[in-house]
């Protein structure tokens, strides 16, 4: 956990916590929207993983890759699915999230 936190960007931390104002501020300041941590998570994946729909829109508007994959091949859509975050699923599907993208275990959203 400590190593994970050391690799997270401030944008990932804000998205993970659902801090929309902080996400917007960091994006305005030039934060790298598609930066990855040691597990391949992006800020978009962090937001979807935790059901923070309001954070998705500014991340996507800033160029977040909707189908970016973690090191095990999971996407934001997959993470939202396994945790039952239906509003996130709907938002990601509206912007073209790939339903049939497979992770390293062959699972799809």
N, CA, C and O atoms as a printed pandas DataFrame, in Angstrom:
     atom_number atom_name residue_name chain_id  residue_number  x_coord  y_coord  z_coord
0              1         N          UNK        A               1    0.833   -1.193    0.000
1              2        CA          UNK        A               1    0.000    0.000    0.000
2              3         C          UNK        A               1    0.874    1.252    0.000
3              4         O          UNK        A               1    0.600    2.191   -0.748
4              5         N          UNK        A               2    1.921    1.282    0.825
5              6        CA          UNK        A               2    2.768    2.455    0.893
6              7         C          UNK        A               2    3.457    2.705   -0.444
7              8         O          UNK        A               2    3.552    3.851   -0.884
8              9         N          UNK        A               3    3.941    1.637   -1.102
9             10        CA          UNK        A               3    4.582    1.801   -2.397
10            11         C          UNK        A               3    3.566    2.304   -3.412
11            12         O          UNK        A               3    3.897    3.163   -4.229
12            13         N          UNK        A               4    2.344    1.795   -3.383
13            14        CA          UNK        A               4    1.284    2.243   -4.277
14            15         C          UNK        A               4    1.085    3.748   -4.126
15            16         O          UNK        A               4    1.070    4.480   -5.115
16            17         N          UNK        A               5    0.932    4.203   -2.888
17            18        CA          UNK        A               5    0.692    5.612   -2.640
18            19         C          UNK        A               5    1.852    6.469   -3.125
19            20         O          UNK        A               5    1.639    7.596   -3.574
20            21         N          UNK        A               6    3.060    5.959   -3.044
21            22        CA          UNK        A               6    4.221    6.715   -3.488
22            23         C          UNK        A               6    4.206    6.921   -4.997
23            24         O          UNK        A               6    4.816    7.866   -5.497
24            25         N          UNK        A               7    3.523    6.057   -5.720
25            26        CA          UNK        A               7    3.492    6.151   -7.170
26            27         C          UNK        A               7    2.250    6.874   -7.701
27            28         O          UNK        A               7    2.209    7.232   -8.878
28            29         N          UNK        A               8    1.252    7.091   -6.865
29            30        CA          UNK        A               8    0.046    7.780   -7.302
30            31         C          UNK        A               8    0.351    9.244   -7.571
31            32         O          UNK        A               8    1.134    9.866   -6.853
32            33         N          UNK        A               9   -0.274    9.794   -8.614
33            34        CA          UNK        A               9   -0.166   11.222   -8.864
34            35         C          UNK        A               9   -1.234   11.937   -8.037
35            36         O          UNK        A               9   -2.208   11.312   -7.618
36            37         N          UNK        A              10   -1.064   13.226   -7.801
37            38        CA          UNK        A              10   -2.105   13.968   -7.097
38            39         C          UNK        A              10   -3.469   13.856   -7.802
39            40         O          UNK        A              10   -4.509   13.836   -7.143
40            41         N          UNK        A              11   -3.459   13.784   -9.127
41            42        CA          UNK        A              11   -4.712   13.647   -9.871
42            43         C          UNK        A              11   -5.383   12.312   -9.565
43            44         O          UNK        A              11   -6.603   12.256   -9.406
44            45         N          UNK        A              12   -4.610   11.251   -9.482
45            46        CA          UNK        A              12   -5.175    9.938   -9.141
46            47         C          UNK        A              12   -5.782    9.955   -7.746
47            48         O          UNK        A              12   -6.870    9.421   -7.529
48            49         N          UNK        A              13   -5.081   10.566   -6.808
49            50        CA          UNK        A              13   -5.565   10.634   -5.431
50            51         C          UNK        A              13   -6.881   11.413   -5.376
51            52         O          UNK        A              13   -7.818   11.003   -4.690
52            53         N          UNK        A              14   -6.951   12.527   -6.092
53            54        CA          UNK        A              14   -8.173   13.330   -6.113
54            55         C          UNK        A              14   -9.323   12.558   -6.756
55            56         O          UNK        A              14  -10.445   12.584   -6.250
56            57         N          UNK        A              15   -9.055   11.874   -7.862
57            58        CA          UNK        A              15  -10.092   11.096   -8.547
58            59         C          UNK        A              15  -10.549    9.931   -7.682
59            60         O          UNK        A              15  -11.743    9.640   -7.612
60            61         N          UNK        A              16   -9.621    9.273   -7.032
61            62        CA          UNK        A              16   -9.930    8.148   -6.145
62            63         C          UNK        A              16  -10.851    8.592   -5.011
63            64         O          UNK        A              16  -11.749    7.855   -4.603
64            65         N          UNK        A              17  -10.620    9.790   -4.515
65            66        CA          UNK        A              17  -11.414   10.314   -3.408
66            67         C          UNK        A              17  -12.665   11.063   -3.833
67            68         O          UNK        A              17  -13.430   11.524   -2.985
68            69         N          UNK        A              18  -12.885   11.191   -5.155
69            70        CA          UNK        A              18  -14.072   11.889   -5.641
70            71         C          UNK        A              18  -14.034   13.389   -5.425
71            72         O          UNK        A              18  -15.079   14.030   -5.319
72            73         N          UNK        A              19  -12.847   13.948   -5.360
73            74        CA          UNK        A              19  -12.683   15.379   -5.098
74            75         C          UNK        A              19  -12.689   16.144   -6.421
75            76         O          UNK        A              19  -11.640   16.468   -6.977
76            77         N          UNK        A              20  -13.896   16.422   -6.905
77            78        CA          UNK        A              20  -14.077   17.010   -8.229
78            79         C          UNK        A              20  -13.374   18.359   -8.384
79            80         O          UNK        A              20  -12.760   18.614   -9.419
80            81         N          UNK        A              21  -13.455   19.218   -7.380
81            82        CA          UNK        A              21  -12.814   20.530   -7.486
82            83         C          UNK        A              21  -11.299   20.384   -7.612
83            84         O          UNK        A              21  -10.657   21.115   -8.366
84            85         N          UNK        A              22  -10.742   19.443   -6.876
85            86        CA          UNK        A              22   -9.297   19.195   -6.944
86            87         C          UNK        A              22   -8.923   18.603   -8.299
87            88         O          UNK        A              22   -7.895   18.967   -8.870
88            89         N          UNK        A              23   -9.746   17.696   -8.816
89            90        CA          UNK        A              23   -9.513   17.133  -10.153
90            91         C          UNK        A              23   -9.483   18.260  -11.176
91            92         O          UNK        A              23   -8.569   18.326  -11.997
92            93         N          UNK        A              24  -10.466   19.140  -11.136
93            94        CA          UNK        A              24  -10.533   20.247  -12.091
94            95         C          UNK        A              24   -9.340   21.181  -11.947
95            96         O          UNK        A              24   -8.776   21.631  -12.944
96            97         N          UNK        A              25   -8.958   21.472  -10.714
97            98        CA          UNK        A              25   -7.811   22.356  -10.480
98            99         C          UNK        A              25   -6.524   21.752  -11.026
99           100         O          UNK        A              25   -5.734   22.436  -11.677
100          101         N          UNK        A              26   -6.321   20.475  -10.758
101          102        CA          UNK        A              26   -5.106   19.803  -11.226
102          103         C          UNK        A              26   -5.064   19.720  -12.748
103          104         O          UNK        A              26   -4.008   19.906  -13.352
104          105         N          UNK        A              27   -6.199   19.444  -13.362
105          106        CA          UNK        A              27   -6.249   19.403  -14.825
106          107         C          UNK        A              27   -5.948   20.779  -15.410
107          108         O          UNK        A              27   -5.217   20.890  -16.394
108          109         N          UNK        A              28   -6.507   21.824  -14.812
109          110        CA          UNK        A              28   -6.245   23.192  -15.274
110          111         C          UNK        A              28   -4.775   23.557  -15.131
111          112         O          UNK        A              28   -4.247   24.359  -15.902
112          113         N          UNK        A              29   -4.122   22.966  -14.143
113          114        CA          UNK        A              29   -2.700   23.231  -13.904
114          115         C          UNK        A              29   -1.795   22.369  -14.780
115          116         O          UNK        A              29   -0.571   22.467  -14.696
116          117         N          UNK        A              30   -2.397   21.520  -15.626
117          118        CA          UNK        A              30   -1.598   20.724  -16.557
118          119         C          UNK        A              30   -1.257   19.318  -16.119
119          120         O          UNK        A              30   -0.320   18.721  -16.649
120          121         N          UNK        A              31   -1.993   18.774  -15.166
121          122        CA          UNK        A              31   -1.729   17.395  -14.721
122          123         C          UNK        A              31   -1.829   16.428  -15.893
123          124         O          UNK        A              31   -2.668   16.599  -16.778
124          125         N          UNK        A              32   -0.977   15.420  -15.896
125          126        CA          UNK        A              32   -0.971   14.400  -16.947
126          127         C          UNK        A              32   -2.146   13.454  -16.737
127          128         O          UNK        A              32   -2.118   12.615  -15.836
128          129         N          UNK        A              33   -3.169   13.586  -17.558
129          130        CA          UNK        A              33   -4.419   12.861  -17.355
130          131         C          UNK        A              33   -4.273   11.350  -17.531
131          132         O          UNK        A              33   -5.023   10.588  -16.922
132          133         N          UNK        A              34   -3.321   10.905  -18.352
133          134        CA          UNK        A              34   -3.163    9.472  -18.606
134          135         C          UNK        A              34   -1.958    8.851  -17.904
135          136         O          UNK        A              34   -1.537    7.748  -18.253
136          137         N          UNK        A              35   -1.402    9.554  -16.917
137          138        CA          UNK        A              35   -0.288    8.989  -16.146
138          139         C          UNK        A              35   -0.765    7.725  -15.441
139          140         O          UNK        A              35   -1.923    7.624  -15.037
140          141         N          UNK        A              36    0.147    6.759  -15.299
141          142        CA          UNK        A              36   -0.192    5.480  -14.660
142          143         C          UNK        A              36    0.655    5.252  -13.417
143          144         O          UNK        A              36    1.802    5.693  -13.334
144          145         N          UNK        A              37    0.061    4.548  -12.446
145          146        CA          UNK        A              37    0.817    4.151  -11.262
146          147         C          UNK        A              37    1.498    2.808  -11.531
147          148         O          UNK        A              37    1.476    2.317  -12.660
148          149         N          UNK        A              38    2.095    2.220  -10.510
149          150        CA          UNK        A              38    2.840    0.976  -10.710
150          151         C          UNK        A              38    1.954   -0.200  -11.104
151          152         O          UNK        A              38    2.450   -1.226  -11.570
152          153         N          UNK        A              39    0.643   -0.053  -10.917
153          154        CA          UNK        A              39   -0.294   -1.108  -11.301
154          155         C          UNK        A              39   -1.001   -0.805  -12.615
155          156         O          UNK        A              39   -1.862   -1.567  -13.056
156          157         N          UNK        A              40   -0.636    0.308  -13.237
157          158        CA          UNK        A              40   -1.249    0.689  -14.499
158          159         C          UNK        A              40   -2.541    1.467  -14.358
159          160         O          UNK        A              40   -3.209    1.742  -15.354
160          161         N          UNK        A              41   -2.906    1.828  -13.131
161          162        CA          UNK        A              41   -4.123    2.621  -12.933
162          163         C          UNK        A              41   -3.928    4.039  -13.436
163          164         O          UNK        A              41   -2.845    4.612  -13.313
164          165         N          UNK        A              42   -4.986    4.599  -14.004
165          166        CA          UNK        A              42   -5.021    6.007  -14.380
166          167         C          UNK        A              42   -6.026    6.705  -13.467
167          168         O          UNK        A              42   -6.732    6.051  -12.699
168          169         N          UNK        A              43   -6.087    8.022  -13.552
169          170        CA          UNK        A              43   -7.073    8.760  -12.755
170          171         C          UNK        A              43   -8.490    8.336  -13.128
171          172         O          UNK        A              43   -9.354    8.249  -12.256
172          173         N          UNK        A              44   -8.741    8.072  -14.412
173          174        CA          UNK        A              44  -10.071    7.642  -14.848
174          175         C          UNK        A              44  -10.433    6.298  -14.218
175          176         O          UNK        A              44  -11.557    6.110  -13.754
176          177         N          UNK        A              45   -9.497    5.379  -14.203
177          178        CA          UNK        A              45   -9.739    4.069  -13.590
178          179         C          UNK        A              45   -9.987    4.240  -12.092
179          180         O          UNK        A              45  -10.866    3.585  -11.533
180          181         N          UNK        A              46   -9.221    5.113  -11.438
181          182        CA          UNK        A              46   -9.419    5.360  -10.003
182          183         C          UNK        A              46  -10.814    5.905   -9.729
183          184         O          UNK        A              46  -11.468    5.483   -8.775
184          185         N          UNK        A              47  -11.274    6.839  -10.555
185          186        CA          UNK        A              47  -12.609    7.423  -10.363
186          187         C          UNK        A              47  -13.691    6.371  -10.585
187          188         O          UNK        A              47  -14.628    6.269   -9.793
188          189         N          UNK        A              48  -13.570    5.590  -11.654
189          190        CA          UNK        A              48  -14.579    4.569  -11.971
190          191         C          UNK        A              48  -14.595    3.463  -10.927
191          192         O          UNK        A              48  -15.657    2.952  -10.571
192          193         N          UNK        A              49  -13.432    3.101  -10.446
193          194        CA          UNK        A              49  -13.279    2.056   -9.434
194          195         C          UNK        A              49  -14.049    2.394   -8.157
195          196         O          UNK        A              49  -14.509    1.506   -7.439
196          197         N          UNK        A              50  -14.177    3.684   -7.892
197          198        CA          UNK        A              50  -14.817    4.139   -6.663
198          199         C          UNK        A              50  -16.173    4.798   -6.885
199          200         O          UNK        A              50  -16.759    5.343   -5.950
200          201         N          UNK        A              51  -16.671    4.753   -8.116
201          202        CA          UNK        A              51  -18.010    5.256   -8.400
202          203         C          UNK        A              51  -18.149    6.760   -8.423
203          204         O          UNK        A              51  -19.231    7.281   -8.153
204          205         N          UNK        A              52  -17.088    7.466   -8.736
205          206        CA          UNK        A              52  -17.120    8.928   -8.724
206          207         C          UNK        A              52  -17.431    9.484  -10.112
207          208         O          UNK        A              52  -16.542    9.962  -10.816
208          209         N          UNK        A              53  -18.692    9.416  -10.490
209          210        CA          UNK        A              53  -19.150    9.880  -11.804
210          211         C          UNK        A              53  -18.769   11.334  -12.075
211          212         O          UNK        A              53  -18.303   11.627  -13.176
212          213         N          UNK        A              54  -18.941   12.261  -11.127
213          214        CA          UNK        A              54  -18.610   13.655  -11.433
214          215         C          UNK        A              54  -17.159   13.862  -11.868
215          216         O          UNK        A              54  -16.865   14.813  -12.591
216          217         N          UNK        A              55  -16.259   12.992  -11.442
217          218        CA          UNK        A              55  -14.850   13.119  -11.827
218          219         C          UNK        A              55  -14.592   12.615  -13.244
219          220         O          UNK        A              55  -13.604   13.005  -13.868
220          221         N          UNK        A              56  -15.460   11.763  -13.753
221          222        CA          UNK        A              56  -15.229   11.180  -15.075
222          223         C          UNK        A              56  -15.248   12.233  -16.177
223          224         O          UNK        A              56  -14.362   12.254  -17.032
224          225         N          UNK        A              57  -16.252   13.107  -16.162
225          226        CA          UNK        A              57  -16.414   14.074  -17.246
226          227         C          UNK        A              57  -15.197   14.968  -17.459
227          228         O          UNK        A              57  -14.709   15.058  -18.586
228          229         N          UNK        A              58  -14.684   15.637  -16.413
229          230        CA          UNK        A              58  -13.507   16.475  -16.661
230          231         C          UNK        A              58  -12.280   15.670  -17.088
231          232         O          UNK        A              58  -11.469   16.154  -17.877
232          233         N          UNK        A              59  -12.140   14.468  -16.583
233          234        CA          UNK        A              59  -11.009   13.630  -16.994
234          235         C          UNK        A              59  -11.125   13.272  -18.472
235          236         O          UNK        A              59  -10.146   13.352  -19.214
236          237         N          UNK        A              60  -12.312   12.882  -18.891
237          238        CA          UNK        A              60  -12.529   12.530  -20.297
238          239         C          UNK        A              60  -12.355   13.750  -21.192
239          240         O          UNK        A              60  -11.751   13.658  -22.261
240          241         N          UNK        A              61  -12.879   14.884  -20.762
241          242        CA          UNK        A              61  -12.751   16.123  -21.533
242          243         C          UNK        A              61  -11.280   16.505  -21.689
243          244         O          UNK        A              61  -10.893   17.104  -22.693
244          245         N          UNK        A              62  -10.469   16.161  -20.704
245          246        CA          UNK        A              62   -9.035   16.478  -20.740
246          247         C          UNK        A              62   -8.231   15.455  -21.543
247          248         O          UNK        A              62   -7.012   15.576  -21.660
248          249         N          UNK        A              63   -8.912   14.449  -22.096
249          250        CA          UNK        A              63   -8.217   13.476  -22.940
250          251         C          UNK        A              63   -7.920   12.139  -22.306
251          252         O          UNK        A              63   -7.102   11.380  -22.826
252          253         N          UNK        A              64   -8.566   11.830  -21.188
253          254        CA          UNK        A              64   -8.353   10.513  -20.571
254          255         C          UNK        A              64   -8.749    9.424  -21.559
255          256         O          UNK        A              64   -9.790    9.512  -22.209
256          257         N          UNK        A              65   -7.923    8.413  -21.666
257          258        CA          UNK        A              65   -8.196    7.287  -22.571
258          259         C          UNK        A              65   -9.202    6.363  -21.905
259          260         O          UNK        A              65   -8.899    5.716  -20.902
260          261         N          UNK        A              66  -10.412    6.307  -22.477
261          262        CA          UNK        A              66  -11.501    5.553  -21.866
262          263         C          UNK        A              66  -11.207    4.059  -21.804
263          264         O          UNK        A              66  -11.721    3.368  -20.924
264          265         N          UNK        A              67  -10.388    3.549  -22.725
265          266        CA          UNK        A              67  -10.093    2.119  -22.756
266          267         C          UNK        A              67   -8.681    1.784  -22.282
267          268         O          UNK        A              67   -8.158    0.712  -22.587
268          269         N          UNK        A              68   -8.063    2.707  -21.533
269          270        CA          UNK        A              68   -6.740    2.423  -20.960
270          271         C          UNK        A              68   -6.855    1.207  -20.049
271          272         O          UNK        A              68   -7.883    0.987  -19.408
272          273         N          UNK        A              69   -5.780    0.423  -20.003
273          274        CA          UNK        A              69   -5.796   -0.813  -19.208
274          275         C          UNK        A              69   -4.760   -0.783  -18.093
275          276         O          UNK        A              69   -3.689   -0.193  -18.230
276          277         N          UNK        A              70   -5.105   -1.432  -16.990
277          278        CA          UNK        A              70   -4.166   -1.613  -15.889
278          279         C          UNK        A              70   -3.154   -2.682  -16.298
279          280         O          UNK        A              70   -3.245   -3.242  -17.391
280          281         N          UNK        A              71   -2.200   -2.959  -15.430
281          282        CA          UNK        A              71   -1.195   -3.976  -15.741
282          283         C          UNK        A              71   -1.803   -5.365  -15.897
283          284         O          UNK        A              71   -1.188   -6.237  -16.510
284          285         N          UNK        A              72   -3.005   -5.590  -15.350
285          286        CA          UNK        A              72   -3.657   -6.894  -15.560
286          287         C          UNK        A              72   -4.744   -6.818  -16.629
287          288         O          UNK        A              72   -5.546   -7.740  -16.784
288          289         N          UNK        A              73   -4.759   -5.709  -17.361
289          290        CA          UNK        A              73   -5.667   -5.581  -18.493
290          291         C          UNK        A              73   -7.060   -5.076  -18.178
291          292         O          UNK        A              73   -7.918   -5.067  -19.060
292          293         N          UNK        A              74   -7.311   -4.657  -16.951
293          294        CA          UNK        A              74   -8.640   -4.159  -16.588
294          295         C          UNK        A              74   -8.812   -2.709  -17.029
295          296         O          UNK        A              74   -7.875   -1.914  -16.961
296          297         N          UNK        A              75  -10.016   -2.377  -17.481
297          298        CA          UNK        A              75  -10.343   -1.016  -17.905
298          299         C          UNK        A              75  -11.202   -0.331  -16.843
299          300         O          UNK        A              75  -11.638   -0.963  -15.881
300          301         N          UNK        A              76  -11.435    0.951  -17.028
301          302        CA          UNK        A              76  -12.330    1.688  -16.123
302          303         C          UNK        A              76  -13.718    1.057  -16.138
303          304         O          UNK        A              76  -14.362    0.949  -15.094
304          305         N          UNK        A              77  -14.181    0.642  -17.313
305          306        CA          UNK        A              77  -15.501    0.020  -17.420
306          307         C          UNK        A              77  -15.550   -1.285  -16.627
307          308         O          UNK        A              77  -16.527   -1.554  -15.928
308          309         N          UNK        A              78  -14.511   -2.083  -16.736
309          310        CA          UNK        A              78  -14.458   -3.345  -15.989
310          311         C          UNK        A              78  -14.492   -3.079  -14.480
311          312         O          UNK        A              78  -15.217   -3.746  -13.743
312          313         N          UNK        A              79  -13.709   -2.108  -14.033
313          314        CA          UNK        A              79  -13.663   -1.811  -12.600
314          315         C          UNK        A              79  -15.019   -1.311  -12.104
315          316         O          UNK        A              79  -15.471   -1.707  -11.030
316          317         N          UNK        A              80  -15.664   -0.449  -12.877
317          318        CA          UNK        A              80  -16.991    0.038  -12.490
318          319         C          UNK        A              80  -17.985   -1.113  -12.444
319          320         O          UNK        A              80  -18.878   -1.134  -11.597
320          321         N          UNK        A              81  -17.832   -2.066  -13.351
321          322        CA          UNK        A              81  -18.745   -3.213  -13.408
322          323         C          UNK        A              81  -18.603   -4.093  -12.174
323          324         O          UNK        A              81  -19.599   -4.446  -11.543
324          325         N          UNK        A              82  -17.366   -4.451  -11.827
325          326        CA          UNK        A              82  -17.205   -5.395  -10.721
326          327         C          UNK        A              82  -17.629   -4.802   -9.383
327          328         O          UNK        A              82  -17.955   -5.534   -8.449
328          329         N          UNK        A              83  -17.623   -3.469   -9.291
329          330        CA          UNK        A              83  -18.052   -2.834   -8.046
330          331         C          UNK        A              83  -19.489   -2.315   -8.121
331          332         O          UNK        A              83  -19.974   -1.692   -7.177
332          333         N          UNK        A              84  -20.165   -2.568   -9.234
333          334        CA          UNK        A              84  -21.579   -2.225   -9.353
334          335         C          UNK        A              84  -21.889   -0.743   -9.441
335          336         O          UNK        A              84  -22.955   -0.308   -9.007
336          337         N          UNK        A              85  -20.984    0.030   -9.991
337          338        CA          UNK        A              85  -21.192    1.475  -10.118
338          339         C          UNK        A              85  -21.908    1.779  -11.439
339          340         O          UNK        A              85  -21.285    2.207  -12.411
340          341         N          UNK        A              86  -23.212    1.555  -11.457
341          342        CA          UNK        A              86  -24.009    1.683  -12.680
342          343         C          UNK        A              86  -23.919    3.071  -13.312
343          344         O          UNK        A              86  -23.763    3.151  -14.530
344          345         N          UNK        A              87  -24.008    4.164  -12.561
345          346        CA          UNK        A              87  -23.878    5.472  -13.209
346          347         C          UNK        A              87  -22.530    5.649  -13.925
347          348         O          UNK        A              87  -22.468    6.293  -14.972
348          349         N          UNK        A              88  -21.468    5.090  -13.373
349          350        CA          UNK        A              88  -20.164    5.140  -14.044
350          351         C          UNK        A              88  -20.196    4.326  -15.328
351          352         O          UNK        A              88  -19.670    4.750  -16.357
352          353         N          UNK        A              89  -20.817    3.154  -15.261
353          354        CA          UNK        A              89  -20.946    2.313  -16.456
354          355         C          UNK        A              89  -21.630    3.086  -17.562
355          356         O          UNK        A              89  -21.159    3.112  -18.699
356          357         N          UNK        A              90  -22.736    3.712  -17.227
357          358        CA          UNK        A              90  -23.502    4.460  -18.227
358          359         C          UNK        A              90  -22.676    5.587  -18.824
359          360         O          UNK        A              90  -22.679    5.783  -20.039
360          361         N          UNK        A              91  -21.972    6.328  -17.981
361          362        CA          UNK        A              91  -21.153    7.440  -18.457
362          363         C          UNK        A              91  -20.029    6.953  -19.365
363          364         O          UNK        A              91  -19.756    7.569  -20.396
364          365         N          UNK        A              92  -19.380    5.864  -18.998
365          366        CA          UNK        A              92  -18.274    5.330  -19.798
366          367         C          UNK        A              92  -18.765    4.748  -21.116
367          368         O          UNK        A              92  -18.102    4.893  -22.143
368          369         N          UNK        A              93  -19.906    4.098  -21.096
369          370        CA          UNK        A              93  -20.464    3.542  -22.332
370          371         C          UNK        A              93  -20.847    4.650  -23.302
371          372         O          UNK        A              93  -20.695    4.486  -24.513
372          373         N          UNK        A              94  -21.339    5.771  -22.796
373          374        CA          UNK        A              94  -21.721    6.898  -23.660
374          375         C          UNK        A              94  -20.531    7.451  -24.432
375          376         O          UNK        A              94  -20.705    8.016  -25.511
376          377         N          UNK        A              95  -19.332    7.296  -23.897
377          378        CA          UNK        A              95  -18.154    7.844  -24.577
378          379         C          UNK        A              95  -17.331    6.767  -25.274
379          380         O          UNK        A              95  -16.178    7.001  -25.638
380          381         N          UNK        A              96  -17.918    5.590  -25.460
381          382        CA          UNK        A              96  -17.270    4.566  -26.274
382          383         C          UNK        A              96  -16.419    3.548  -25.555
383          384         O          UNK        A              96  -15.544    2.943  -26.176
384          385         N          UNK        A              97  -16.637    3.335  -24.276
385          386        CA          UNK        A              97  -15.879    2.296  -23.570
386          387         C          UNK        A              97  -16.143    0.941  -24.222
387          388         O          UNK        A              97  -17.281    0.619  -24.563
388          389         N          UNK        A              98  -15.097    0.161  -24.390
389          390        CA          UNK        A              98  -15.165   -1.140  -25.058
390          391         C          UNK        A              98  -15.666   -2.206  -24.094
391          392         O          UNK        A              98  -14.979   -2.576  -23.142
392          393         N          UNK        A              99  -16.870   -2.690  -24.357
393          394        CA          UNK        A              99  -17.512   -3.687  -23.501
394          395         C          UNK        A              99  -16.785   -5.025  -23.546
395          396         O          UNK        A              99  -16.745   -5.741  -22.546
396          397         N          UNK        A             100  -16.216   -5.364  -24.683
397          398        CA          UNK        A             100  -15.614   -6.686  -24.858
398          399         C          UNK        A             100  -14.108   -6.728  -24.619
399          400         O          UNK        A             100  -13.466   -7.737  -24.912
400          401         N          UNK        A             101  -13.535   -5.646  -24.092
401          402        CA          UNK        A             101  -12.101   -5.659  -23.779
402          403         C          UNK        A             101  -11.853   -6.687  -22.679
403          404         O          UNK        A             101  -12.540   -6.695  -21.657
404          405         N          UNK        A             102  -10.870   -7.549  -22.896
405          406        CA          UNK        A             102  -10.575   -8.617  -21.929
406          407         C          UNK        A             102   -9.370   -8.265  -21.071
407          408         O          UNK        A             102   -8.396   -7.679  -21.543
408          409         N          UNK        A             103   -9.460   -8.639  -19.789
409          410        CA          UNK        A             103   -8.292   -8.481  -18.928
410          411         C          UNK        A             103   -7.444   -9.750  -19.018
411          412         O          UNK        A             103   -7.744  -10.641  -19.813
412          413         N          UNK        A             104   -6.400   -9.836  -18.214
413          414        CA          UNK        A             104   -5.475  -10.969  -18.311
414          415         C          UNK        A             104   -6.115  -12.304  -17.939
415          416         O          UNK        A             104   -5.574  -13.360  -18.266
416          417         N          UNK        A             105   -7.255  -12.268  -17.262
417          418        CA          UNK        A             105   -7.984  -13.499  -16.931
418          419         C          UNK        A             105   -9.049  -13.840  -17.959
419          420         O          UNK        A             105   -9.774  -14.824  -17.811
420          421         N          UNK        A             106   -9.141  -13.027  -18.999
421          422        CA          UNK        A             106  -10.142  -13.255  -20.034
422          423         C          UNK        A             106  -11.511  -12.707  -19.695
423          424         O          UNK        A             106  -12.478  -12.975  -20.409
424          425         N          UNK        A             107  -11.614  -11.938  -18.610
425          426        CA          UNK        A             107  -12.897  -11.364  -18.201
426          427         C          UNK        A             107  -13.177  -10.066  -18.941
427          428         O          UNK        A             107  -12.264   -9.295  -19.234
428          429         N          UNK        A             108  -14.448   -9.835  -19.239
429          430        CA          UNK        A             108  -14.888   -8.584  -19.846
430          431         C          UNK        A             108  -15.867   -7.901  -18.906
431          432         O          UNK        A             108  -16.317   -8.488  -17.922
432          433         N          UNK        A             109  -16.188   -6.661  -19.219
433          434        CA          UNK        A             109  -17.165   -5.924  -18.413
434          435         C          UNK        A             109  -18.532   -6.529  -18.611
435          436         O          UNK        A             109  -19.506   -6.060  -18.023
